[in-house]
């Protein structure tokens, strides 16, 4: 499945997440192609990657092609 900005945006909105809103009580989960699981609490989308607020690393960038699945925690 090819992820891009529109697909990631529509998936997150369908799950109940809006960009640049802090979701400290219900983080979204991104599963990557190298089988990492990432919790995000706030996100911003640009043309080539998602930038999300993580637990320990502040804002981090992840390229869309590295995303395998997006879901609620």
ZIRABEL-V880213 format. One record per helix or strand. SS is the DSSP state (alpha for helix, beta for strand). FROM is the first residue (numbers start at 1). LEN is the number of residues. If there is no record, write none. Layout:
# ZIRABEL-V880213
[[SS/FROM/LEN] [SS/FROM/LEN]]
This chain:
# ZIRABEL-V880213
[[alpha/5/10] [beta/28/5] [beta/37/4] [beta/43/3] [beta/49/5] [beta/59/5] [alpha/64/3] [beta/67/6]]
